[in-house]
Amino acid sequence: MKKRLYKSNTNRVISGVCGGIAEYFNIDPTIVRIAWVLLGFFSAAFPGIILYVVCAVVMPSSVNTPPPQDYTDYTDHNRHN
């Protein structure tokens, strides 16, 4: 089976790009996020931000992982007997 690059549905902070890259390379997503921030700060004209937006638009969402929990529906957690 061919390995594909997807945005993560579980390891996401903004759109799941760094989480998807981390899942693809099987590394900690925090490392990818730190590297991305450093790329943005130490590059001329912040191409890291532009590249992130392009990746967020171009990369497909993962179909194998469930979407994150919707925390607005907390009816079971908010019941007091």
TIVO-708729 format. One record per residue (C-alpha): residue number from 1; residue in three letters; x, y, z. Coordinates in nm, 3 decimals. Each point is the difference from the previous one (the first is absolute). Last residue first. Layout:
(zator NUM,"Ala",(X,Y,Z))
...
end
This chain:
(zator 81,"Asn",(-2.789,1.389,3.937))
(zator 80,"His",(0.219,0.254,-0.180))
(zator 79,"Arg",(0.020,-0.039,-0.374))
(zator 78,"Asn",(0.264,0.210,-0.178))
(zator 77,"His",(0.219,-0.277,-0.137))
(zator 76,"Asp",(-0.280,-0.179,-0.182))
(zator 75,"Thr",(-0.131,0.321,-0.159))
(zator 74,"Tyr",(0.342,0.115,-0.116))
(zator 73,"Asp",(-0.076,0.088,-0.360))
(zator 72,"Thr",(0.214,0.313,-0.042))
(zator 71,"Tyr",(0.314,-0.207,0.037))
(zator 70,"Asp",(-0.030,-0.149,-0.347))
(zator 69,"Gln",(0.245,-0.286,0.011))
(zator 68,"Pro",(0.268,0.000,-0.267))
(zator 67,"Pro",(-0.071,-0.169,-0.334))
(zator 66,"Pro",(0.063,-0.374,-0.023))
(zator 65,"Thr",(0.316,-0.120,-0.169))
(zator 64,"Asn",(0.011,-0.187,-0.331))
(zator 63,"Val",(-0.133,0.272,-0.234))
(zator 62,"Ser",(0.277,0.248,0.067))
(zator 61,"Ser",(-0.061,0.345,-0.139))
(zator 60,"Pro",(0.146,0.085,-0.339))
(zator 59,"Met",(0.307,0.224,-0.024))
(zator 58,"Val",(-0.037,0.293,-0.243))
(zator 57,"Val",(-0.174,0.266,0.211))
(zator 56,"Ala",(0.181,-0.058,0.328))
(zator 55,"Cys",(0.326,-0.056,-0.191))
(zator 54,"Val",(-0.031,0.338,-0.172))
(zator 53,"Val",(-0.080,0.172,0.330))
(zator 52,"Tyr",(0.298,-0.168,0.165))
(zator 51,"Leu",(0.232,0.099,-0.287))
(zator 50,"Ile",(-0.106,0.364,0.034))
(zator 49,"Ile",(0.064,-0.007,0.373))
(zator 48,"Gly",(0.337,-0.170,-0.043))
(zator 47,"Pro",(0.090,0.249,-0.273))
(zator 46,"Phe",(0.040,0.267,0.272))
(zator 45,"Ala",(0.144,0.282,-0.217))
(zator 44,"Ala",(0.360,-0.127,0.038))
(zator 43,"Ser",(0.036,-0.317,0.201))
(zator 42,"Phe",(0.101,-0.022,0.365))
(zator 41,"Phe",(-0.340,0.056,0.153))
(zator 40,"Gly",(-0.209,-0.219,-0.229))
(zator 39,"Leu",(0.249,-0.286,-0.010))
(zator 38,"Leu",(0.026,0.014,0.379))
(zator 37,"Val",(-0.378,-0.021,0.026))
(zator 36,"Trp",(-0.007,-0.301,-0.234))
(zator 35,"Ala",(0.279,-0.176,0.192))
(zator 34,"Ile",(-0.191,0.052,0.325))
(zator 33,"Arg",(-0.319,-0.138,-0.154))
(zator 32,"Val",(0.180,-0.303,-0.144))
(zator 31,"Ile",(0.161,-0.077,0.335))
(zator 30,"Thr",(-0.334,0.037,0.176))
(zator 29,"Pro",(-0.154,-0.249,-0.244))
(zator 28,"Asp",(0.222,-0.279,0.141))
(zator 27,"Ile",(0.132,-0.224,-0.278))
(zator 26,"Asn",(-0.146,-0.273,-0.222))
(zator 25,"Phe",(0.107,0.167,-0.328))
(zator 24,"Tyr",(-0.356,0.007,-0.138))
(zator 23,"Glu",(-0.152,0.052,0.344))
(zator 22,"Ala",(0.225,0.302,0.058))
(zator 21,"Ile",(-0.089,0.145,-0.341))
(zator 20,"Gly",(-0.368,-0.046,0.079))
(zator 19,"Gly",(0.036,0.165,0.340))
(zator 18,"Cys",(0.183,0.293,-0.159))
(zator 17,"Val",(-0.281,0.047,-0.254))
(zator 16,"Gly",(-0.289,-0.061,0.242))
(zator 15,"Ser",(-0.194,0.324,-0.056))
(zator 14,"Ile",(0.074,0.218,0.301))
(zator 13,"Val",(0.100,-0.218,0.296))
(zator 12,"Arg",(-0.043,-0.346,-0.142))
(zator 11,"Asn",(0.117,-0.344,0.100))
(zator 10,"Thr",(-0.334,-0.186,-0.032))
(zator 9,"Asn",(-0.133,0.089,-0.345))
(zator 8,"Ser",(0.345,0.007,-0.156))
(zator 7,"Lys",(0.055,0.156,-0.339))
(zator 6,"Tyr",(0.099,-0.271,-0.247))
(zator 5,"Leu",(0.322,-0.127,-0.158))
(zator 4,"Arg",(-0.028,-0.341,-0.161))
(zator 3,"Lys",(0.176,-0.335,0.062))
(zator 2,"Lys",(-0.048,-0.250,-0.282))
(zator 1,"Met",(-0.130,-0.342,0.096))
end
